[in-house]
Amino acid sequence: MNTLKQQHTPDQDAPASADLEKIVSDNEVGGRQLQGATAALIKWVAVAWSCFQLWYASPLPFSFGFGVFNDTEAKSIHLAIGLFLVFASYPFSKGSPSRHIPLFDWCLALLGAFAGAYIYLMYQQIALRPGLPTAIDLWVSAIGLLILLEATRRSLGMPMVLVALVFVVFAFAGPYMPDALQHKGTTMTRFLNQQWLTNEGVYGVALGVSTTFIFLFVLFGTLLEKAGAGNWMIQLSIAFLGHLKGGPAKVAVVSSALNGMVSGSSVANVVSTGIFTIPLMKRTGLSGIKAGAIEAASSINGQIMPPVMGAAAFLMVEYVGMPYGQILKHAFLPALFSYLSLLYIVHLESLKIDAKTLQRSTRPFRHALLSWGLGLSGTLATLSLLYFSIMAIQSLLPAVASSAIAVLVACLYVAVVYLASRSDDLHMDDGSSPIESTPLAWHVARTGLDFLIPLGVLLWCLMVERMSPGLAAFWATVTVSVLLLTRRPLLAWFRGEPIVPRLRLAGAELIDGLATGARQMSSLAVATATAGIIVGVVGLTGLGLMLTDFVEMISGGNLMLMLVLIALLSLVMGMGIPTTANYIVIATLMAPVVVELGAKSGLAIPLIAVHLYVFYFGIMADVTPPVGLASYAASAVSRENPIATGMQAAVYSLRTAVLPFVFIFNPTMLLIGITNWWIGGIEILASLLACLLFAAATMGWFFARSKKWESALLLVITFTLFRPDFWLDTFYPKHVEVPGSQLLAEIAKVPANGRLDVIITGININGDDVSKTVNLRLDAEQDPQQRLRDMGVSVAVVGGKAMITNVNFSSYAKKIGIEPGYEVTTVLLPAPRPSTLWPVGIAFALTALIACLQRRRQSQQQRQQAILATA
């Protein structure tokens, strides 16, 4: 088997591993390097937290009838342990002791744990006197908020604290604010009660999602990485892409995508893959700045890559009112297109500098064809057999289906581990040793096929069994825990090696993974709790309604200008606070504004498109100077200027920045509104081509160096492919208007998972007349009234008018701005007009014309170079 040759010749460009470990440690688990009994105590507290979260997410409490916690109690325990670990792990300042915990920090840790757990400890008493806090309640609330802000400063930095303090001041300074933002203010008692003793502030939705979903997904990714899945994915990327033009850079993109699927952390992703890929890219001719920028740009997108997206994606489940499986479906194509266009950017950079390629392992064609044929056919046959076996078990043996499926998966696991035992273990390259040749893809693949089983379990539970994200993550985490505990002993057994040492090592790695996952969550728990302060102030003051009028005034009602303003706000906020907290703040403040102003402009924007828009610009902040943490981590590996690296990464990330604008106006990319899959498929391919052409236009290179008019035309083509309906809207009406009284009849015609635009009118709570366009999400085909009730709204047709009689609290209908008493005045049906394939076809023809011109120019240049070479 050909592998990466391991030599120990140091590379001057490769940073010390200790420095990189410190970067990850400071960012993920705090800067303290504890030793002795203190380190053991903190480790076992973290392990206990992981065990508690697994217990809470599992069905075991209900099966055994004890250890059942309600949501509020679980959030209280979650925050209490998170605060304790933050003060134990993060020093007061850079000059504070890092080898031990000072007495002051012990006091803050214990006091924070008590304040965080106060609702759990006093649950019955608080429940019996709602809205009537005692003096002790208020003191604990005040101390808890101060300790939470200090924990936030230590783990996330001062910007997040300043943002929270601005909102706190706003809550009390309402009467003194400008007219557009003026409110009656609040009292200290009301503020403390709402923030700390109810579910509307610190213990709100954000902390609830952290408790229920996020913790287990972070733990799942940590354990999978501990098992070796990250290294396997990197080596697999090398095997498939290493021999291509700019292969190492393409390896960085693909390995970061694969690694990001399970890590969800930009900085950890940069360091874990960049330590190998950045020096390797530099040795093929790329500059250190571009190598670091490619790694940073590809690593941040791991947070948008299903199936395990960043923590903010799980908040969408609550904010959008949509199952996580549907969010994955909507998010998949934009993430895929973003990575494919980055691969194309890397390819263009390689063409510009004529980058070196890695030598490809060679073997007889007959052997290669046989190996690939057997590998692919065997994999497909195994997956098909597994799928139909599970279906048969569920149909024939429903009483013992779970146990039988577990036995079947266990047998498959043992089989693939046996296959892995026939090959040598993969070794992680440090980026400083030369590569003789890329490894053979199948030889690498068969060493880690078992890593796909936990991912398969996760996707099966989410997409097929339609479990909640928390329960799906629980079973996936249990699966990867079993894998981590048994993989090494099984490999040793199959190879005839001693089993006991491997079993001990596996147990130690499992404990370490449980501790590391929990410690990584401490700062995230604090972030979601602090974001709850902001969300609480918004609810307390009615800031959301004020902002709608305020932003509409600033943007002049122009939706595009408003979107640009929100994008800039997301970038600025994201420079100082983590992606998850940034998403919570911007989604709470701005998402309803986008939906409302879009509706007033006659554009029914799907709610998921708005939230993905905010999410995308939140992660962009991780590479945008002057703060961009991912760029700083990449520059630490490349030994280059972090600002220059961030600027280059921001240029590479323009293709990601353009996608949110696209799916706001054309949600086809989110697989929304596709009624004809042939036309929809062509539009999706057109969107992919648009991403690639946008990359070519911004890089100034297509098949050859582009002329200015060619780049300009490529941008026009890109716009046409992204928005083919724009040109049709200029000459043809988009909708046919049908009276609202026909609403139920038109809903009956909409296929399952379809959409219908309607215009609603009414009077809002301020007494103003409102007319807006909303997008109804219609799921399974059934009675029209039931389809409306499924999205949380009831409609009665009386006297020729379709009146909205009820809107469920926190339902999808409520989130898109539908209110009781409004009337559905108009149903908007697609107007008969030429197909969008006409502008798409013209764009394709113009693309072919530019390609021909550049290929001819490229051929002429090559002939001239050949003549000069022979002269």
Phi, psi and omega in degrees: 000127178278129181227177175290124182289128181263110173238160187246033175280116185292148177252128183296335181278343184278126181286158177296137181299330179297321179296318181291322176299324179292322178302310181295318181298314180297323184277324189260314189233014178094163186268354183283138174247082186283157181222164172067215185296324180296315178300318180296318179299311181298320179299315184284333171296317178296318178297319179297323177297315178299317180296320177298315181295321177295318179297316182296323182280343186275165173280359186298317180304321181283332178289319183268344177079017175214165182069029179269124180243136173281175186300318183294317179297317181296319178297323180296313178295319180302311181291323181300312181291323178299315178296318179301314183289327178297312181290335177281334187255329185254119180290164181298320180206177181296332181274358181285159179301138179248350182263346177212167181260118179296159181302320181300318180290326174300317180297315179295321180297314181289320178294320177296319178297320179294314181296318179296323182273003187300317180297322178292316183291326185245029189301312183297316182296317180294322181295331182279347179228060182296133179075006180233068183291146175275174178298321179296318177305314184290321177297315179297320179297315181295314179296320179299317179296318179296317180293322178298317179295322177293319177297324177294316179300318182291318188268333186239346180100169185290328183305317180297322179295316180297320177299314179298318181295324177301318180290324177298313178299320179300323181298324183267336186263019183307312182295342184258004182279162174302160186306319184295335184240017185280141174212175188281355179082190182210169176260162180297319180299313180296319181297311182295320179297315182292324185282323190245340187246006177229180178263022183251358181234246182302321183266035183272205186300317185298311179294327177296318178292321176300320181289318189274316188250304196299316183305312185292325178290322175296317179296320178300312179296321180296314181293322179294321176295319179297328179287344179109009183295324181297314178298318180299318180293322177297311181296325178294321177297319178298316182298321183277325191242349187301329185275352184281169176298124185067031185308311180302323178292322177291327174298318179300318181294309185290317180294325177292324176296313181293317180292322180293335178299331183249345182262314181068011180239122183297312185293313179298324179294316179301312185289316186293323178263328185293330180300334176265312191283326184294308176300325180293319177297321180296326181285346177265001174119346179288146177290160180298324180294314180291324178297314178295322181294320178297316180295317180295315182296323179282331183286323181294330182286352174301335180285345178254005186263113175297160009271343180249093180277180179297169184302328182298332181298327181286334175292332178299330178305318181278317186288326182264340183070044186224139177300150183299326179301321178290324177298318177300317181298315182290328186274347190294308186295314177302320179295316179298314181296323179297317180289322179296320179291328175292322174301320180292321176301315178299319179298318180294319177299321180293322178294322182300319185257004184051057186298150178290154176247155176276145180293137181266137175297132182245151174202164181306140183303322181297319179292319180296316180296318179296317181297313179296318180299313180294320182295311183291314181296320178295320179294313179297319180296319180295315180295318179296315179297319179296315182298309182291330176294317179296317178298318180294319180297316180294330180278318186268331184232061185298330184291327183239025186300315183299315180294318181294320178294320179298319178295319180297314179295322179297319178296319177297319180299312180299321181296315182286331174292323176298318178298320179294328182292342180281354179238162177287153176294149176283142177249138181283123177280145182264006177083356183252349181260144183290154178255118178287315179198157179287148179287161177285133188301313184292326179296324176286316185301318186287348178279351184214026179299334180293339178292340180282342183296312177300322177295321177297318178299316180299311182293321179298314181294322182284313191268325184263305180283345179055044174285165174293154178305322180296314181290321177298317179294326178298310181293323177294321179291321175299318181297313181290331176294318177297319178299313182297325184281333188249343188297310181297313178300321179295317177301317179296319180297313181294332180267001180073027180260164179300135185269322187301313178301321180291325178294319177296317179296319179296319178297319178296321180292323178296313178299316180297320178295319177298319180290315182296316179301318180293318181293326175295330182282342186300313180292327179289323176298317178295321180297314180292325178294316179293322175298331176297328175301315182294315179299320179297319179295321178300316179289326183289326187255348185074027184298328182302315179293323179297318184295328178302312179291321183295312180292323178297324178293315182294316184276353182066023181078003180278115186295320181295317178297320179296319179296320177296318179298318180292322177298315179295321178297319178297318179295316181294315179297320183292343177291336184247343183230155183294163184306315184297311179296321178300315180298316181301312183295307185291320179295321179293318184277314195256330182302314177297329180294316179299314180298315184293312182289326174297319179296319179293333179275002180086011180249113180274097184271124176301139185300323181295327179295320180295315183289324175293326177301310180297318182299314183298316181286337174295317180285334177300332181295340181289345176245349187280126176297158008268358187259309180011090186297323180295322178294322178295318179295319179294321180292332176294328178281318185277348183062040180239174180293126183292327179292315178296321177297317179295321179297316179293320179296324178295323176296314178297331184273002178301328181292332174284325182292333183279334184298317180302323177295326182293309186280353168291316183267339181221084186286009177302324180297336177269011182061039178246135175079019179271111179258330177243112187288338175291311178293319178299320179297319178294320179294324178293316177297324177296322178294320177296315178298323179297320177300316181292320180290326176297318176299317180296319181294316182286336178272348180070027183208127175243266170269338175212180179297128186278145169281162185300318181292330177291318177297319179297317180293324177298324178292321177295317178298318178302313179299319180297317181290326177288320184234066181297336180284346182300314182291324178293322179298333180292329186245342184228146175294146183274327186231156167253129184269130180239140180303145181299338179297341179265014184306308185296322179294321180287325177298322181298335181274345184283129180292168179303140180062028178267180182228153178216128178269136177222156174255128178241147179228156179173193179240126182279182186291344177270000180084011181267145175289136183232136172221122183210160180257129180234158183251111180278129178263115185247115186274239187299146178289118179198193179306133183307319179297322179292323178297323176291319180296329179296332177263006170095022182223146176240138183232138175237129178266108184229126177061035180077011178238138177264102184258137177277116185263334182204143175228121182292140179297135177064019178275172178299319180299319179296320183292334180265008171096015176277135182232149175300142180094346176287158178245137172276103186273329187215139170254129183260113179254150179301131180279147175291122181199170180303153181291150175294350178293339179295304177297328177295318179296319177297319179297319177300317182296318178294324176297317179297323179296313179297320179299317180295317180299318182287324178295320178295317180295321179295319179296320179296319179296320180294321178295319179296320178295322179294321179294316180296324181292328182269349183288000000 
